[in-house]
Amino acid sequence: MYDWIAKIFSRHVSCFQCGTKMTRKAAFSVKLNTAEGPFTMHACTDCADEVNDVLKAIEEVRHDASL
């Protein structure tokens, strides 16, 4: 019944991609602006590098398309 309270005050989060549990300080926050509004995910160091590469590629494609 009080799972939502545990999620708010928990010191550990899970990586959105691989599911690895880590402390909030060690996790990377990935913030995206979507059509439904801002969205935040947590990622471990390995998955954060992959997400960063994908987001850079998307920005390059969008930049090239606008020219």
C-alpha positions in Angstrom: 0.0 0.0 0.0 2.8 2.4 0.7 5.0 1.5 -2.3 4.9 5.0 -3.7 6.3 6.4 -0.4 9.2 3.9 -0.6 9.9 5.0 -4.2 10.1 8.7 -3.2 12.4 8.2 -0.3 14.4 5.3 -1.5 18.2 5.8 -1.9 18.4 3.4 -4.8 17.1 3.6 -8.3 17.1 1.2 -11.2 18.6 1.8 -14.7 15.8 2.1 -17.2 17.6 -0.1 -19.7 19.5 -2.9 -17.9 17.7 -2.8 -14.5 20.9 -2.4 -12.5 20.2 -1.0 -9.0 22.5 1.9 -7.9 22.4 4.8 -5.5 20.8 8.1 -6.6 24.2 9.8 -6.5 25.8 7.3 -8.8 23.0 7.3 -11.3 22.8 9.6 -14.3 19.5 11.5 -14.9 18.3 11.6 -18.5 15.8 14.4 -19.0 13.7 14.5 -22.1 11.1 16.9 -23.3 8.3 14.9 -24.9 4.9 15.8 -26.3 3.3 14.7 -23.0 5.7 16.9 -21.0 9.1 16.5 -19.4 10.3 12.9 -18.6 13.2 11.8 -16.4 14.9 8.4 -16.5 17.8 7.1 -14.5 20.7 5.3 -16.2 23.9 3.5 -15.1 27.3 4.7 -16.5 27.3 2.1 -19.4 23.8 2.8 -20.5 24.3 6.6 -20.1 27.1 6.5 -22.6 24.9 4.7 -25.1 22.0 7.1 -24.6 24.3 10.0 -25.0 25.6 8.6 -28.4 22.0 8.1 -29.6 20.9 11.6 -28.6 23.9 13.1 -30.3 23.0 11.2 -33.5 19.4 12.4 -33.3 20.6 16.1 -32.9 22.9 15.8 -35.9 20.1 14.4 -38.1 17.7 17.1 -37.0 20.3 19.8 -37.6 21.1 18.4 -41.0 17.4 18.2 -41.9 16.9 21.9 -41.0 19.6 23.1 -43.3 
